[in-house]
Amino acid sequence: MKLIRIKAVAKKELIQIWRDPLSLAMAFLMPVMLLFIFGYAITLDVNNIRTVIYDMDNSSLSRELVAEFRESGYFRVIENIYAQKEIDKYIDSGKAIAAISIPQNFSKKIRKGENTELQVIVDGSDSNTATIALGYISAITGKYSQKVDGRNIKIAIDPRIRVWYNPELKSKNFIIPGLIAVIMAVIAALLTSLTFAREWERGTMEQLISTPVKTYELIAGKLLPYFLIGFIDVAMSVMLAKILFGVPLKGSPFLLMILSSIFIFGGLTMGILISIIARSQLVASQVAMIATFLPAFLLSGFMFAISNMPRPLQIITHFIPAKYFVTILKGIFLKGSPFKLLLIETTVLSVFGLLVFVLANNKFKKRIV
């Protein structure tokens, strides 16, 4: 790869960016897509809350309480654990949203009519789900109290509830990181969706084809200026999230920027691929908007829990890059997640970026069609 050729293409692209600010067109298909996705994807009901149970009492009364959670339809007990430290593992990794610890003397205190504590830990990185989950827990424990009281056993369960990562359940603390992912998904693809299409429409592609610049050098040269712009956009967004909105950044800013760069690369290469295929700025911008904004906003877990979507849409979300970036942003912002907990998301985004780059390289042919 000749860096001098990439530098020349990048310089040309920077000049075009400076001289040609583009306004984006709204697509006719967007209302149809909005109606379809909103109709099937969005629901404010919260159920199937992934829960782990730590039953230290293991008595008939404690098992009955666990059964109340299982049968409620709101909680899905994914595991019975046998050590307090396992709670950290399940909550940190996002495998569980709630953890319920039943103390060792649970049944003994109930039979004596003493005040009984129940430890509940809820992942507050999604404050909407956490708030509703807390309401469900209070309702279930209250129902259980009445049920046991009917047997002439005086009971007073006192849930000791702690919310992790977002103790105040501020919605902006989980909305802003997700919003950064949505914005960057759209911006990255739209920035590059016009690059090749613009060359074809202006008649300058013939000049590029006649040069000794190879296909991958041409793509890399066009990507470089937009990559720098995207990197700056992420940095500005993170600063605004902290300074303007007061969102805590508990993890490493360096790790955040590195993983954001991987996502930006994937988004930019997808825009390049769209531009190569479309050959029209209008069509390219419309396709880029539909292919990024709607999936990123509705199917990434940014606002709406994926577990509450119909099964077919849940499967589709695995192919939405923004889903993995939302997990990365929320993990680093709210949980302070280290790299090892984000390895899967990083790997998926890396594979996506490389795959799309290869597809774009194979799709573009240096010849006049």
matplotlib code that plots the C-alpha trace (Angstrom):
import matplotlib.pyplot as plt

x = [0.0, 1.5, 0.9, 1.5, -1.4, -3.7, -2.6, -3.4, -6.9, -7.5, -6.4, -8.7, -11.6, -10.9, -11.1, -14.4, -15.8, -14.8, -16.3, -19.5, -21.7, -24.6, -28.1, -29.6, -32.9, -35.7, -36.7, -40.3, -39.7, -39.1, -42.7, -43.3, -40.3, -41.3, -44.8, -43.5, -40.8, -42.7, -45.7, -43.6, -40.6, -41.7, -43.4, -43.3, -44.2, -41.4, -41.3, -38.9, -36.6, -33.5, -33.0, -30.7, -31.7, -29.3, -31.4, -29.3, -32.3, -33.5, -36.6, -40.2, -41.1, -38.1, -38.8, -42.4, -41.2, -39.0, -42.0, -43.9, -41.3, -41.2, -44.9, -45.5, -44.6, -42.4, -39.2, -37.3, -35.0, -32.0, -29.9, -29.9, -26.5, -24.7, -22.2, -22.6, -19.7, -21.6, -24.1, -21.3, -20.5, -24.1, -24.9, -21.6, -21.8, -25.4, -26.6, -29.0, -30.9, -31.9, -30.5, -32.5, -30.8, -32.9, -31.1, -30.3, -32.7, -35.6, -38.2, -37.1, -37.9, -41.2, -42.4, -41.4, -43.2, -40.0, -39.0, -37.5, -35.0, -34.7, -31.7, -32.6, -30.0, -31.1, -29.1, -29.9, -28.1, -31.6, -33.6, -37.0, -36.6, -35.1, -38.0, -40.6, -38.8, -38.7, -42.4, -43.0, -40.7, -42.7, -46.0, -44.8, -43.4, -46.6, -48.7, -46.6, -47.0, -50.7, -50.6, -48.5, -50.5, -53.6, -51.9, -51.8, -48.1, -47.3, -44.8, -43.1, -40.7, -38.5, -36.8, -33.4, -33.1, -30.0, -29.7, -26.3, -24.7, -27.5, -28.6, -30.8, -32.5, -31.9, -33.1, -30.5, -27.7, -28.8, -30.3, -27.3, -24.7, -27.2, -27.9, -24.2, -24.3, -27.4, -25.9, -22.6, -24.2, -26.1, -23.3, -20.6, -22.7, -24.1, -20.6, -19.3, -22.4, -22.0, -18.3, -18.2, -21.7, -20.5, -17.6, -19.9, -22.4, -19.7, -17.9, -14.7, -14.6, -13.1, -10.1, -9.7, -10.0, -7.2, -4.8, -2.5, -4.4, -5.6, -9.1, -8.2, -6.0, -8.8, -11.2, -8.7, -7.9, -11.6, -12.1, -9.3, -10.7, -14.1, -12.6, -10.9, -14.1, -16.0, -13.3, -13.7, -17.5, -17.2, -14.8, -17.2, -20.2, -18.5, -17.4, -21.0, -22.4, -20.2, -20.2, -23.7, -25.7, -23.7, -23.5, -20.9, -18.0, -16.9, -14.7, -11.6, -11.9, -9.0, -10.8, -14.0, -12.2, -10.4, -13.6, -15.5, -12.9, -13.7, -17.4, -16.7, -14.6, -17.4, -20.0, -17.8, -17.1, -20.8, -21.4, -18.7, -20.3, -23.7, -22.1, -20.4, -23.6, -26.0, -24.0, -26.5, -26.1, -29.9, -30.3, -27.2, -28.3, -31.7, -30.4, -27.8, -30.5, -32.8, -30.1, -28.6, -31.1, -34.1, -32.2, -29.9, -32.8, -35.3, -33.4, -30.2, -31.5, -30.9, -34.5, -36.4, -35.5, -34.7, -36.0, -39.5, -39.5, -41.0, -38.5, -37.9, -36.9, -34.6, -32.8, -32.5, -30.9, -27.8, -27.0, -27.3, -23.8, -25.3, -26.5, -23.0, -21.8, -24.7, -23.6, -20.0, -21.0, -23.4, -20.8, -18.0, -20.1, -22.2, -20.4, -16.8, -16.6, -13.0, -12.1, -12.5, -16.2, -16.6, -14.5, -17.5, -18.9, -15.4, -14.9, -18.2, -17.6, -14.1, -15.3, -18.1, -15.8, -13.3, -16.0, -17.7, -14.3, -13.6, -17.0, -16.6, -13.1, -14.5, -17.6, -15.8, -14.2, -11.8, -13.6, -16.3, -19.6]
y = [0.0, 3.3, 5.9, 8.8, 7.7, 7.3, 10.8, 12.3, 10.8, 11.9, 15.4, 15.5, 14.3, 16.9, 19.6, 18.3, 18.2, 21.8, 23.0, 20.9, 20.8, 18.5, 18.6, 15.1, 14.1, 12.3, 9.0, 8.1, 4.7, 6.1, 6.4, 2.8, 1.6, 3.7, 2.2, -1.3, -1.2, 0.9, -1.5, -4.6, -3.5, -0.9, -2.0, -0.4, -3.6, -5.1, -8.9, -11.8, -9.9, -12.0, -12.9, -14.9, -16.3, -16.8, -18.8, -19.3, -20.6, -23.2, -23.9, -24.6, -20.9, -19.6, -21.9, -20.8, -17.2, -18.1, -19.8, -16.6, -14.8, -17.6, -17.8, -14.1, -13.9, -10.8, -12.5, -15.3, -17.0, -18.0, -19.5, -20.5, -19.4, -20.5, -17.7, -13.9, -13.2, -14.8, -12.0, -9.6, -11.8, -12.0, -8.3, -7.0, -9.1, -8.1, -11.8, -10.8, -7.6, -8.5, -10.6, -11.7, -12.9, -14.8, -14.8, -18.0, -17.4, -16.4, -19.0, -18.9, -15.2, -15.5, -18.2, -16.0, -13.0, -11.0, -8.4, -10.2, -8.7, -9.6, -8.2, -7.2, -5.9, -4.3, -3.2, 0.5, 1.1, 0.9, 3.0, 2.3, -1.5, -1.1, 1.1, -1.3, -4.3, -2.7, -2.2, -5.9, -7.0, -5.0, -6.3, -9.9, -9.7, -8.0, -10.8, -13.4, -11.7, -11.8, -15.5, -16.5, -14.3, -16.3, -19.3, -17.3, -16.7, -13.1, -11.9, -8.7, -8.9, -5.9, -5.8, -4.1, -2.9, -1.5, -0.3, -0.7, 1.6, 4.2, 4.5, 7.5, 5.8, 8.9, 8.2, 10.5, 8.3, 5.4, 7.5, 9.7, 6.8, 5.0, 8.2, 8.6, 5.2, 6.1, 9.4, 7.9, 5.1, 7.6, 10.1, 7.6, 6.0, 9.3, 10.9, 8.3, 7.3, 10.2, 9.8, 7.4, 8.5, 12.1, 11.1, 9.3, 12.2, 14.8, 12.8, 12.8, 9.0, 8.5, 10.5, 8.4, 5.2, 6.3, 6.9, 4.1, 4.2, 0.8, 0.1, -0.5, 2.6, 4.7, 3.4, 3.9, 7.4, 8.4, 6.8, 8.6, 12.2, 10.9, 8.7, 11.7, 13.6, 10.7, 10.4, 14.1, 13.7, 10.9, 12.9, 15.9, 13.8, 12.2, 15.6, 17.0, 13.9, 14.5, 18.3, 19.2, 16.2, 15.1, 11.5, 9.7, 8.1, 5.4, 3.5, 4.3, 7.2, 5.7, 2.3, 4.1, 6.0, 2.9, 0.8, 3.8, 3.9, 0.3, 1.1, 4.3, 2.3, -0.2, 2.6, 4.4, 1.3, 0.5, 4.0, 3.4, 0.2, 1.9, 4.6, 2.2, 0.3, 3.2, 5.6, 8.3, 10.7, 10.9, 7.1, 6.6, 9.1, 7.5, 4.0, 5.1, 6.7, 3.8, 1.2, 3.0, 5.3, 3.1, -0.1, 1.9, 3.7, 0.9, -2.4, -1.7, -1.8, 1.9, 2.7, -0.5, -3.8, -6.4, -9.2, -7.7, -7.8, -10.6, -13.5, -12.8, -9.2, -10.4, -12.5, -9.5, -7.4, -9.7, -8.2, -4.6, -3.2, -0.4, -3.0, -3.9, -0.3, 0.5, -2.3, -1.0, 2.6, 1.8, -0.6, 1.9, 4.9, 3.4, 0.1, 0.9, -2.3, -3.5, -4.7, -8.4, -7.9, -6.2, -8.7, -10.2, -6.9, -5.7, -8.8, -8.6, -4.9, -5.7, -8.6, -6.4, -3.6, -5.9, -7.8, -4.7, -3.3, -6.4, -6.4, -2.7, -3.5, -6.4, -4.5, -1.5, -2.2, 0.3, 0.4, 2.3, 0.4]
z = [0.0, -1.1, 1.7, -0.7, -2.9, 0.2, 1.3, -2.1, -2.1, 1.5, 0.7, -2.3, -0.1, 2.5, -0.1, -1.3, 2.2, 2.7, -0.5, -0.7, 2.5, 1.7, 2.9, 3.5, 1.8, 3.6, 2.0, 1.0, 2.5, 5.9, 7.0, 6.0, 7.9, 10.9, 10.9, 10.6, 13.2, 15.7, 15.4, 16.1, 18.1, 20.7, 23.9, 27.3, 29.1, 31.0, 31.5, 31.4, 33.8, 34.0, 37.7, 39.8, 43.2, 46.2, 48.6, 51.8, 53.8, 51.3, 53.3, 52.2, 52.8, 50.9, 48.0, 48.0, 47.7, 44.8, 43.2, 43.4, 41.4, 38.8, 38.4, 38.2, 34.5, 35.1, 36.3, 34.6, 37.1, 35.0, 37.8, 41.4, 42.7, 45.9, 46.6, 47.1, 44.7, 41.9, 42.0, 40.8, 37.9, 36.6, 37.1, 35.8, 32.6, 32.0, 32.1, 35.0, 35.6, 39.2, 42.0, 45.1, 48.2, 50.8, 54.2, 56.1, 58.9, 56.6, 57.6, 61.3, 61.5, 59.6, 62.1, 65.0, 63.4, 63.3, 60.7, 57.7, 55.4, 51.7, 49.7, 46.2, 43.7, 40.4, 37.5, 37.1, 33.8, 32.3, 34.7, 33.1, 33.5, 37.0, 38.2, 37.0, 38.3, 41.8, 41.6, 40.7, 43.5, 46.1, 44.7, 44.8, 48.4, 49.5, 47.9, 49.5, 52.9, 52.6, 51.6, 54.5, 56.9, 56.0, 57.7, 60.9, 60.5, 61.2, 58.6, 57.8, 54.9, 54.6, 51.2, 51.4, 47.8, 46.2, 42.6, 41.0, 38.4, 38.3, 42.0, 41.3, 38.3, 36.2, 32.7, 31.1, 32.5, 30.2, 27.4, 26.6, 26.1, 23.9, 22.0, 21.2, 19.6, 17.5, 16.4, 15.4, 13.6, 11.4, 11.0, 10.1, 7.3, 6.0, 5.9, 3.4, 1.6, -0.8, -1.5, -4.5, -5.7, -5.8, -8.0, -10.5, -10.6, -11.2, -13.8, -11.9, -11.3, -14.7, -13.6, -10.5, -12.4, -14.8, -11.9, -10.5, -7.2, -6.3, -5.0, -1.4, -1.4, -2.9, -0.2, 2.6, 1.3, 1.3, 4.7, 6.5, 6.6, 7.7, 10.3, 11.9, 11.8, 13.4, 16.1, 17.0, 17.0, 19.6, 21.7, 21.6, 22.4, 25.4, 26.8, 26.3, 28.1, 31.1, 31.2, 29.9, 31.0, 34.0, 32.9, 35.0, 33.1, 35.4, 32.9, 31.0, 28.5, 26.5, 26.2, 25.2, 22.4, 21.1, 21.0, 19.5, 16.7, 15.8, 15.5, 13.5, 11.0, 10.5, 10.0, 7.6, 5.5, 5.4, 4.0, 1.4, 0.3, 0.0, -2.1, -4.4, -5.0, -5.3, -7.5, -6.7, -3.9, -3.2, -3.2, -1.2, 1.5, 1.7, 2.0, 4.6, 6.7, 6.6, 7.2, 10.2, 12.0, 12.3, 13.4, 15.7, 17.4, 17.7, 17.6, 19.4, 23.0, 23.2, 24.4, 24.3, 25.9, 23.3, 25.5, 25.1, 21.3, 19.2, 18.7, 15.0, 15.8, 18.6, 16.0, 13.7, 16.5, 16.4, 13.0, 14.2, 14.9, 17.1, 19.5, 20.5, 20.6, 22.9, 25.2, 25.1, 25.9, 28.7, 30.1, 30.2, 31.2, 33.9, 35.0, 34.4, 32.5, 31.6, 28.2, 29.1, 29.7, 26.3, 24.3, 22.5, 21.4, 20.3, 18.3, 16.5, 15.6, 14.4, 12.2, 10.9, 9.9, 8.2, 6.4, 5.0, 3.9, 2.0, 0.4, -0.6, -2.1, -4.1, -5.2, -6.7, -10.1, -11.7, -15.0, -16.7, -16.8]

ax = plt.figure().add_subplot(projection="3d")
ax.plot(x, y, z, "-o")
ax.set_aspect("equal")
plt.show()
